[in-house]
Amino acid sequence: MRVVVIGAGVVGAAVAAELAARGARVTVLEADHPGAGTTANSFAWINSANKEPEPYFALNHAGMRAHDELAGEGAPWFFPAGNLEWAVTDRHKEVLAGRVARLTARDYPVEWITAEQAGKLEPDLAATPSDAVFAFFPHEAYTLPVLLLSRLLGAARDRGVRVVGGARVTAIEHGPAGTAVICADGGRYVADTVVSCAGRWTQGVAELAGAHVPMADPDLAGSTTVGFLATTAPTAARLSRVLTGPRLNVRPDGGGRLLLQALDLDAAADPATPYAPDGEIATDMLARLPEVLNAAEGTVVEKVRVGQRAMPGDGFTVAGFPATDVPFYVVATHSGITLAPLLGRLVADELHGHESPLLKDFRPGRFTSGEVLPHRLRHAVRASSETGAPVLRDGSGMTGASQRAGWPGAVFHQPRPATHRPGFSPWSAGRLCSRAP
């Protein structure tokens, strides 16, 4: 089997490595360089704690286990030290209690701990109000995403995968001899199947194949697709895991550095704007750091960047063939770091004819069938909306991008009219709503 994978982030690398392990001849086409998209600009927290509804939880929980299997007895990119979250307001306590109860019912490891126990986990944890409550999620982890990418892409190359950088795809043409992927530099790559792992560029790549996979606008300032990340210079504070505080999320970032995230600031995030390491955003995050860690005096920020998320139009993972008679498979997900090793296996299974039950609710056909979400997902999203629990969470889950953008179910791109091209089945875009019904 000849396969062209479009995109050399963690998902594309995982898919390529797994396909090559099963004997496929794989070429990976990357428009820039490996990891240039979302991979290197992620908080990279591996979890399923607030991935709702249940099918999305199950997919991400399986993704966590796949990371454990990939890392084996230990790996320099993977740190399964858990996540410590604490709440001080009544509303945060209520949401946290609901999450703990829900996860306990699903056998997801979580426990209430005391402030003293939290201090033993993290000796440099800052003092908290006496009525603060702590929840510990021991099986969660973080990864250093570029090291993870190097592991996956290295395995792919070891298995004979060809990785082509600077290969921006401009056309996808189907014919009797296979599917040709054509690049701006004139390169032409013929395959039996094309797999798009193009991240936030998925919509444009899918359109080249005649498919409709709407993505939230990754360049829209203040939207759910963008968020600040600040990296500090090395500091002597002790930290070994993800901390999700009321106003700041922190994790180690290698070499004594810390990675900072404050979701409520993301309303000001603009990918087109540079942010100085001594500017307002960095200063605000550093002012919050003593609320999370002691012994961080004198910490400075080295870099502030705006991460841009690969967000399908309804917020949920996309995986599958948009049409049964076209050898074009698409993968897009907001949870790429958590899901990459798992998706590598599942996509390889599906290209070999074995459909995954974990992916059955996440097919791209939902965008052209007249429903924004499969019935089970749509019902669960509506229930989550009615209880006030956020559907998406990459930090504390209390405020931030998901609520600002009007989630759940927000769709940012208008549907493309159905088209018919020679060799394609006509796809009807259906009617996409601005919010799940």
C-alpha positions as CSV (number, residue, x, y, z in Angstrom):
1,M,0.0,0.0,0.0
2,R,1.3,3.4,-1.0
3,V,0.2,6.2,1.4
4,V,0.8,9.9,1.4
5,V,0.4,11.6,4.8
6,I,-0.1,15.3,4.7
7,G,1.3,17.0,7.8
8,A,4.3,16.2,10.0
9,G,2.9,17.1,13.5
10,V,2.5,14.5,16.2
11,V,-0.6,13.0,14.6
12,G,0.8,12.7,11.1
13,A,4.1,11.3,12.5
14,A,2.2,8.7,14.6
15,V,0.0,7.7,11.6
16,A,3.1,7.4,9.3
17,A,5.1,5.3,11.9
18,E,2.2,2.9,12.4
19,L,1.4,2.4,8.8
20,A,5.1,1.8,8.0
21,A,5.3,-0.7,10.8
22,R,2.5,-2.6,8.9
23,G,4.4,-2.6,5.6
24,A,3.0,0.5,3.9
25,R,5.2,2.7,1.7
26,V,4.7,6.1,3.3
27,T,5.6,9.6,2.3
28,V,4.9,12.5,4.7
29,L,4.5,15.9,3.1
30,E,5.0,18.9,5.4
31,A,4.4,22.5,4.2
32,D,7.0,23.9,6.5
33,H,9.1,21.8,8.9
34,P,8.0,19.0,11.3
35,G,6.2,20.4,14.3
36,A,5.7,23.9,12.8
37,G,2.0,23.9,13.4
38,T,0.2,23.3,16.7
39,T,2.5,20.5,18.0
40,A,5.2,22.8,19.3
41,N,2.8,25.4,20.7
42,S,0.7,23.3,23.0
43,F,0.3,23.0,26.8
44,A,0.6,19.3,26.1
45,W,-1.4,18.0,29.0
46,I,-2.5,14.4,28.5
47,N,-5.9,13.9,30.1
48,S,-9.5,13.0,29.7
49,A,-10.9,14.6,32.8
50,N,-13.3,17.0,31.2
51,K,-13.6,15.6,27.7
52,E,-17.3,15.3,27.3
53,P,-19.6,13.7,26.3
54,E,-18.9,10.1,27.0
55,P,-17.7,9.0,23.5
56,Y,-15.1,11.8,23.5
57,F,-14.1,10.9,27.1
58,A,-13.6,7.2,26.1
59,L,-11.5,8.2,23.1
60,N,-9.2,10.4,25.1
61,H,-9.0,7.9,28.0
62,A,-7.8,5.3,25.5
63,G,-5.3,7.9,24.3
64,M,-3.9,8.2,27.8
65,R,-3.3,4.5,27.9
66,A,-1.6,4.6,24.5
67,H,0.9,7.1,25.8
68,D,1.7,4.7,28.7
69,E,2.3,1.9,26.3
70,L,4.4,4.0,24.0
71,A,6.6,5.2,26.9
72,G,7.0,1.8,28.4
73,E,9.1,1.9,31.6
74,G,10.1,5.5,31.0
75,A,10.7,8.0,28.2
76,P,12.4,11.5,28.1
77,W,9.3,13.1,26.6
78,F,6.6,11.7,28.9
79,F,5.9,12.6,32.6
80,P,3.0,10.7,34.2
81,A,3.1,12.6,37.5
82,G,-0.6,13.5,37.5
83,N,-2.4,16.8,37.8
84,L,-3.2,18.7,41.0
85,E,-6.2,21.0,40.9
86,W,-7.6,23.2,43.6
87,A,-10.7,25.4,44.0
88,V,-11.3,28.4,46.3
89,T,-14.6,29.8,45.0
90,D,-18.0,28.2,45.5
91,R,-18.6,27.9,41.8
92,H,-15.3,26.3,41.1
93,K,-15.8,23.9,44.0
94,E,-19.2,22.9,42.6
95,V,-17.8,22.3,39.2
96,L,-14.9,20.3,40.5
97,A,-17.1,18.2,42.7
98,G,-19.3,17.4,39.8
99,R,-16.3,16.4,37.7
100,V,-14.9,14.2,40.4
101,A,-18.2,12.4,40.9
102,R,-18.6,11.8,37.2
103,L,-15.1,10.5,36.8
104,T,-15.3,8.3,39.8
105,A,-18.4,6.7,38.3
106,R,-16.3,6.0,35.1
107,D,-13.4,4.5,37.1
108,Y,-11.1,7.3,36.1
109,P,-8.5,7.7,38.8
110,V,-9.2,10.8,40.9
111,E,-9.1,11.5,44.7
112,W,-9.8,14.3,47.1
113,I,-6.7,15.1,49.1
114,T,-5.9,17.5,51.9
115,A,-3.7,20.6,51.7
116,E,-1.1,18.7,53.7
117,Q,-1.1,15.9,51.2
118,A,-0.9,18.4,48.3
119,G,2.1,20.0,50.0
120,K,3.8,16.6,50.1
121,L,3.2,16.1,46.4
122,E,4.6,19.6,45.6
123,P,6.7,21.0,48.4
124,D,6.9,24.4,46.8
125,L,3.1,24.7,46.4
126,A,2.0,28.1,47.5
127,A,-0.2,28.6,50.5
128,T,-4.0,28.5,49.8
129,P,-7.0,29.7,51.7
130,S,-8.0,27.4,54.6
131,D,-11.2,26.4,52.8
132,A,-9.6,25.4,49.5
133,V,-10.3,21.9,48.2
134,F,-7.8,19.8,46.3
135,A,-8.4,17.0,43.7
136,F,-5.6,14.9,42.5
137,F,-5.7,13.1,39.1
138,P,-2.8,10.7,39.4
139,H,-2.8,9.1,36.0
140,E,-2.7,12.3,34.0
141,A,0.5,13.5,32.5
142,Y,2.3,16.0,30.4
143,T,4.7,15.6,27.5
144,L,7.4,17.7,25.9
145,P,5.8,17.7,22.5
146,V,8.8,18.3,20.3
147,L,10.6,15.3,22.0
148,L,7.4,13.2,21.5
149,L,7.4,14.3,17.8
150,S,11.1,13.4,17.4
151,R,10.3,9.9,18.8
152,L,7.4,9.3,16.5
153,L,9.0,10.8,13.4
154,G,12.3,9.0,14.2
155,A,10.4,5.7,14.4
156,A,8.7,6.5,11.0
157,R,12.1,7.2,9.3
158,D,13.6,4.1,10.8
159,R,10.8,2.2,9.1
160,G,11.5,3.7,5.7
161,V,9.1,6.7,5.7
162,R,10.2,9.5,3.5
163,V,9.6,13.0,5.1
164,V,9.5,15.9,2.7
165,G,9.7,19.4,4.1
166,G,8.6,22.6,2.3
167,A,6.0,20.5,0.4
168,R,2.9,22.7,0.4
169,V,0.0,20.7,-1.2
170,T,-1.8,22.6,-3.9
171,A,-3.9,19.8,-5.6
172,I,-5.2,16.3,-5.0
173,E,-6.2,14.4,-8.1
174,H,-7.8,11.0,-8.3
175,G,-7.2,8.7,-11.3
176,P,-7.1,5.0,-12.3
177,A,-3.4,4.7,-11.3
178,G,-4.0,6.2,-7.8
179,T,-4.3,9.5,-6.2
180,A,-1.7,12.2,-7.0
181,V,-0.8,14.8,-4.5
182,I,0.8,17.8,-6.1
183,C,2.9,20.4,-4.3
184,A,3.7,24.0,-5.0
185,D,7.3,23.2,-5.9
186,G,6.0,20.9,-8.7
187,G,6.5,17.7,-6.7
188,R,4.0,14.9,-7.5
189,Y,3.4,12.0,-5.1
190,V,1.1,9.1,-6.2
191,A,-0.6,7.0,-3.5
192,D,-3.3,4.4,-3.1
193,T,-4.6,6.4,-0.1
194,V,-4.0,9.9,1.1
195,V,-4.3,10.7,4.9
196,S,-4.7,14.3,5.9
197,C,-3.2,15.2,9.3
198,A,-3.0,18.9,8.4
199,G,-4.1,20.2,11.7
200,R,-5.6,23.7,11.5
201,W,-5.2,23.7,7.7
202,T,-7.5,20.6,7.4
203,Q,-10.4,22.5,5.8
204,G,-8.3,23.7,2.9
205,V,-6.6,20.4,2.3
206,A,-10.0,18.6,2.4
207,E,-11.4,21.0,-0.1
208,L,-8.6,20.0,-2.5
209,A,-10.0,16.4,-2.3
210,G,-13.6,17.6,-2.7
211,A,-14.5,17.0,0.9
212,H,-16.1,19.4,3.4
213,V,-14.5,19.4,6.9
214,P,-15.2,22.8,8.5
215,M,-12.6,24.0,11.0
216,A,-12.9,26.9,13.5
217,D,-10.9,29.9,12.3
218,P,-7.3,29.5,13.7
219,D,-6.5,33.1,13.1
220,L,-9.5,34.7,14.9
221,A,-8.3,36.8,17.7
222,G,-9.8,36.0,21.1
223,S,-11.6,32.9,19.8
224,T,-11.6,29.4,21.2
225,T,-8.7,28.5,18.8
226,V,-6.1,30.8,20.3
227,G,-4.4,31.0,23.7
228,F,-1.4,32.4,25.3
229,L,1.6,30.3,26.5
230,A,4.5,31.8,28.4
231,T,7.8,30.0,28.9
232,T,10.0,31.2,31.8
233,A,13.7,31.2,32.1
234,P,15.1,28.4,34.3
235,T,13.9,28.9,37.9
236,A,14.8,27.0,41.1
237,A,11.2,26.3,42.1
238,R,10.4,22.6,42.6
239,L,7.6,21.3,40.3
240,S,7.0,17.8,39.0
241,R,3.5,17.8,37.5
242,V,0.7,19.9,36.0
243,L,-0.9,22.3,38.4
244,T,-4.3,23.8,37.6
245,G,-4.9,26.7,39.9
246,P,-7.8,29.1,40.0
247,R,-6.1,31.7,37.9
248,L,-2.9,30.1,36.5
249,N,-2.0,26.7,35.1
250,V,1.7,25.7,35.3
251,R,3.8,22.7,34.3
252,P,7.5,21.9,34.0
253,D,8.9,22.6,30.5
254,G,12.3,21.1,30.7
255,G,15.6,22.5,31.9
256,G,14.1,24.2,34.9
257,R,11.7,26.2,32.8
258,L,8.0,26.6,33.5
259,L,5.1,26.8,31.0
260,L,2.4,29.2,32.1
261,Q,-1.2,29.4,30.9
262,A,-4.0,31.7,32.1
263,L,-7.2,31.0,30.2
264,D,-9.0,34.2,31.2
265,L,-6.3,36.2,29.4
266,D,-7.0,34.4,26.1
267,A,-9.7,36.9,25.0
268,A,-6.8,39.3,24.2
269,A,-4.8,36.7,22.2
270,D,-4.1,37.6,18.6
271,P,-1.9,35.3,16.4
272,A,-1.0,38.3,14.3
273,T,0.5,40.3,17.2
274,P,3.9,39.7,18.7
275,Y,4.0,39.8,22.5
276,A,7.2,40.9,24.4
277,P,8.6,38.7,27.2
278,D,8.4,41.8,29.5
279,G,5.0,43.0,28.2
280,E,1.6,43.1,29.8
281,I,0.6,39.4,29.3
282,A,3.9,38.1,30.7
283,T,3.8,40.6,33.6
284,D,0.2,39.5,34.4
285,M,1.1,35.8,34.4
286,L,4.2,36.3,36.5
287,A,2.1,38.3,39.0
288,R,-0.1,35.2,39.4
289,L,2.8,32.7,39.8
290,P,3.2,33.2,43.6
291,E,-0.5,32.0,43.9
292,V,0.7,28.7,42.6
293,L,4.4,28.3,43.6
294,N,6.7,29.5,46.3
295,A,10.4,29.9,45.6
296,A,9.8,31.4,42.2
297,E,11.0,34.9,43.1
298,G,12.8,36.6,40.3
299,T,11.4,34.4,37.6
300,V,11.4,36.0,34.2
301,V,9.6,35.1,31.0
302,E,11.7,34.2,28.0
303,K,8.9,33.9,25.5
304,V,5.2,34.6,25.0
305,R,3.5,33.0,22.1
306,V,-0.1,32.5,20.9
307,G,-0.9,28.8,20.4
308,Q,-3.4,28.1,17.6
309,R,-5.6,25.0,18.1
310,A,-6.7,22.6,15.4
311,M,-10.4,22.8,16.2
312,P,-13.0,21.0,14.0
313,G,-16.2,23.1,13.5
314,D,-18.2,21.4,16.2
315,G,-15.2,20.9,18.6
316,F,-14.9,17.2,18.3
317,T,-12.4,14.9,16.7
318,V,-12.8,14.1,13.0
319,A,-11.5,10.7,11.7
320,G,-12.6,8.8,8.6
321,F,-13.3,8.8,4.9
322,P,-15.6,11.7,3.9
323,A,-16.8,9.5,1.0
324,T,-16.6,5.7,0.6
325,D,-15.5,5.9,-3.1
326,V,-12.6,8.3,-2.6
327,P,-9.3,7.2,-1.1
328,F,-8.9,10.3,1.1
329,Y,-8.9,9.9,4.9
330,V,-9.0,12.9,7.2
331,V,-7.9,13.3,10.8
332,A,-8.4,16.5,12.8
333,T,-8.6,17.0,16.5
334,H,-8.3,19.5,19.3
335,S,-6.8,16.7,21.4
336,G,-3.9,15.9,19.2
337,I,-1.2,15.6,21.9
338,T,-3.4,13.2,24.0
339,L,-4.6,11.2,21.0
340,A,-1.6,11.0,18.6
341,P,-0.2,7.6,19.6
342,L,-3.7,6.1,19.7
343,L,-4.8,7.7,16.4
344,G,-1.7,6.2,14.8
345,R,-2.9,2.7,15.6
346,L,-6.6,3.3,14.9
347,V,-6.1,5.0,11.5
348,A,-3.7,2.2,10.4
349,D,-6.4,-0.3,11.5
350,E,-9.0,1.5,9.4
351,L,-6.8,1.8,6.3
352,H,-6.5,-2.0,6.6
353,G,-10.2,-2.5,6.7
354,H,-10.8,-2.7,10.5
355,E,-13.2,0.0,11.7
356,S,-12.6,1.3,15.2
357,P,-15.6,1.5,17.6
358,L,-13.9,4.3,19.3
359,L,-14.1,6.4,16.1
360,K,-17.6,5.6,15.0
361,D,-19.1,8.8,16.5
362,F,-16.4,11.1,14.9
363,R,-16.9,10.6,11.2
364,P,-16.5,13.5,8.8
365,G,-19.8,12.7,7.2
366,R,-21.6,14.4,10.1
367,F,-20.8,17.7,8.4
368,T,-22.6,16.8,5.2
369,S,-25.4,14.7,6.5
370,G,-27.6,17.5,7.8
371,E,-26.5,17.0,11.4
372,V,-23.7,18.9,13.1
373,L,-23.2,16.1,15.6
374,P,-24.1,12.4,15.8
375,H,-27.2,11.9,17.9
376,R,-25.5,10.7,21.0
377,L,-22.9,13.5,21.0
378,R,-25.5,16.1,20.2
379,H,-27.7,15.0,23.1
380,A,-24.8,14.9,25.6
381,V,-23.7,18.3,24.5
382,R,-27.1,19.8,25.1
383,A,-27.2,18.1,28.5
384,S,-23.8,19.5,29.4
385,S,-24.9,23.0,28.2
386,E,-27.9,22.9,30.4
387,T,-25.8,22.1,33.5
388,G,-23.4,24.8,32.8
389,A,-20.4,22.5,32.5
390,P,-17.9,23.6,29.8
391,V,-17.5,21.1,27.0
392,L,-13.9,21.9,26.2
393,R,-11.2,22.5,28.7
394,D,-7.5,22.8,28.3
395,G,-6.9,24.5,31.7
396,S,-9.0,24.9,34.8
397,G,-12.3,24.6,33.0
398,M,-13.8,27.6,34.8
399,T,-13.4,30.4,32.2
400,G,-11.8,31.0,29.0
401,A,-12.0,30.2,25.3
402,S,-14.8,27.6,25.2
403,Q,-17.3,29.9,27.0
404,R,-16.2,33.0,25.2
405,A,-16.9,31.4,21.8
406,G,-20.4,30.3,22.6
407,W,-19.6,26.6,22.9
408,P,-20.8,23.9,22.9
409,G,-21.2,23.2,19.3
410,A,-20.0,26.4,17.8
411,V,-19.3,26.3,14.1
412,F,-17.1,29.1,12.7
413,H,-17.0,28.4,9.0
414,Q,-20.0,28.6,6.7
415,P,-20.9,25.4,4.8
416,R,-19.5,25.1,1.3
417,P,-22.1,24.4,-1.4
418,A,-22.1,20.9,-2.6
419,T,-20.0,20.3,-5.7
420,H,-19.5,17.6,-8.2
421,R,-16.3,16.9,-9.9
422,P,-15.4,14.0,-12.2
423,G,-14.5,11.0,-10.2
424,F,-16.1,12.3,-7.0
425,S,-19.4,11.7,-5.3
426,P,-21.4,14.9,-4.8
427,W,-21.4,15.9,-1.1
428,S,-24.3,17.9,0.2
429,A,-23.1,20.4,2.8
430,G,-26.4,20.2,4.6
431,R,-27.3,23.0,7.0
432,L,-24.7,23.7,9.7
433,C,-26.0,25.6,12.7
434,S,-24.1,28.2,14.7
435,R,-24.9,26.2,17.9
436,A,-25.8,22.6,18.5
437,P,-29.6,22.3,18.5
